[in-house]
Amino acid sequence: ETRPPEHPQAEHQDLEAPPARAVLGELRVSSITPSSVGLQWSVPEGSFNSFTLQYRDAQGHPQALPIDGQSRSVTVPGLSPSHRYRFHLYGLHGKKRIDHVSTEATTEEPEEPPPPSEEPQPEDSQTEHPPSEAPPERAVLGELRVSSVTPSSVGLHWSVPEGPFDSFTLQYRDAQGQPRALPIDGQSRSVTVP
């Protein structure tokens, strides 16, 4: 006739908490391109009915991406290049948020060269000193700027404040990481990378 004393207490706890406690593991960045970020996570304990990924787009507008409860990864499309995003992943039971993890990621540059600095490069003024080594006509490239961005292309433009160039070459890596080179006519001051 002796009952284990823990039994009635266990029933009380079941009423207050979900039967199995669900826990989200760390949210990790698995891939980055100029227009998308791949994320993955684990569920070390319990299970969730569904997930919601929340973030703000480049204009600051909140976005929410519903994700199936069986999924452990997602690719967030339609992002802007060279932009820092903060992602919040919520695990749901029904409509109730049970757990939440977050991470940050910065999308890649739209082109291969490093981002142009806002300040003028000090080397430009120094290279004028040795006149014997400099070519007869000095050619200088202005800042490379992004003029347009679509999901599948990037428009770039630049200036030539001093001297002419015979031609240009734009180098970058595609989404698979393969190096690409785009020859450009010396008279051009803009290009669209498809």
N, C-alpha and C positions, 0 to 999 in steps of 0.2 A: 504493500500500500504506500510505500515511500515514493514520493515523486522527486525528481531532480529539481532543486529550488530555482535553477536558472530558467526553467521552461516558461513560466508566466512572464518573466522579464523580457525574454526574447520576443514574445508576442507583442509586447508594448512597443519595442523598438521597431518592429516591422511596420507598424502603423505610421510611424513618424518618418522613417527613411525609406527610399526605394529599396526593393529586395536586394539588389546588387549595387554596390557603390561603383560609379563609373568615373574613371580618371583619364584625363588627356595627358599624353606624353609631350615631349618638347616639339615645338613647331620649327621645322628646318627648311632652309632654302635649298632646293635640289637643282634648279636651273635658272639662268637669267639671260634674257635677250634685250635688245633696245625696247621691245614692245610687250614683253610678257615676263612673268615670274612664276616658276614652278615651286610648289610647297608640298611638304610631306610631314606626316605626324604618326604617332602610335597611340594605341589605347591599351596601356599596360594592365588595366583593371576594369572589369565590367564592359558594358556596351552602351552605345547611344542610338536613338532612333534616327537622328539626322544631325547635320552640322550646318552652321552659318559662318561664312567668312565675310568680315566687314573691313572696309578700308575707305580712304578718301582718294578720289582721282586727282589729276594734276591741277584741276580747277578748284579743289577743296570740297567737291560735292561727295556726300557719303554714298557708298555703294555696298550692296549686300549680295552675296553669292550663295544660294542654297546648295547643299552638298548631301548626297545620299549617305545614310548611316554606315554602309559597308565600305565606303571609300576611305583611303588613307593618304590620298594625294590629290592635288588639283593644280591646274595651270590657269593663272589669271591673265586674260588677254586684254588687248586694247589699251596698254599703258603707254606713257610718254617716255622717250629716252632721257637718260641722265637725271632721273627724278627719284627722290627718296620716298618710299612708301612704308607705312606701318600697317601690318596685317593682324587682325584679331580673329581667332578661330574659337567659336562657341560650340560646345557639345550639348545637344538638346535631348530631353526626355519629354515627348509630347511637344508642348510649346515652352516648357520650362528650361532655362539655362542651368545646367548642372556644373559645368567646368569651363574654363577659358584659358587659352594660351595666346601669346602674341610674339611677333618677331618683326624685324625691319629688313628691307632690301632696297638697293638702289639699282635701277635699270641701267643697262650698258649705254655707252656712248653710241651715237648713230654712225660715227666713222672711226677709223683706226687711230689717227693722231691723238695725242693728249689734248685735253680741253684747253682752248686758248685762254691765257691769263688776261685779266682786265687791264693790267698795267702794261705799258710798252716795255718791250724787252731791252734791258740795258746794253746787250751786245750790239744792237744796231748802231748806237752812237760811237762805240769803240772801234768798230771795223773800218771807219773812215780814216783812221790815223795812218796806216801804212799805204800810201798812194801807189808805191811801186808794185805791190802785189795785187792790188784791186784791179778788176777788169775795167776797160775804158768807160763803160756805161754800167752803173750799179743798178741792179734790179732788186726790188724789195716787195715781198708779199704782205698785204694787209691781213687783218683778222679774218679767220674762217667762221662764218655764221650760218646757223640753221634758218632757212627761210620758210620751209613748209615741212610738215610731218603727216603722213597717212599710215594706215596699218601696214602697207607694203612698200612704201618709198620714203625717201628723205631728200628734200631740196636743200642745196648748199649754195652760198654765194660768198665771194671774196673780192677784195680790191687789190690793185697794184699801184701803190702810191708813188713808186719810183721805178723808172726803166721798164723795158719790155721783157717778156719771156717767150722763147720759141714754142714751148708747149708745157702742159701740166700733166701730172699723174696723181690720181686719187687712189690711195690704198686703204683697204678695210678688210675685216673678216666677216663672212656671212654667218647665218644662224648655226651652221654646222662647224664653225670655227675655221673654215678654209680661207686662206688669204686671197683677196681679189685685188686687181689693179685696173683702173679705168683711165685710158688715155684721153686727154682733153686738149682741144685746140688752144693755141697761145692767145687767141683773141677773146676767148670765152671768159666770162666772169661769174658763171653760175653753172650748176649741173644738178640733175635729178638722179639719185641712185635708186634703181628699181629693185 
